[in-house]
Amino acid sequence: MVVKNDEEIRQYWEEQNRECFAQIARLPPPPGLEKAWAKLQAAKAKLESKS
């Protein structure tokens, strides 16, 4: 019973976090940090291409 409840709670929060993280990912870069943002995105793309 407790394990089932824990699993339901974990799934609920994973879904909530997934939606929140997706919303954050759609935000534009903070003002004044466009170059750093572009560098970060390039590094992420490079890491993903290696996988």
Summary of the structure (lengths in Angstrom):
residues: 51
radius of gyration: 16.9
end to end distance: 39.2
largest distance: 51.4
contacts: 85
relative contact order: 0.07
helix: 80%
strand: 0%
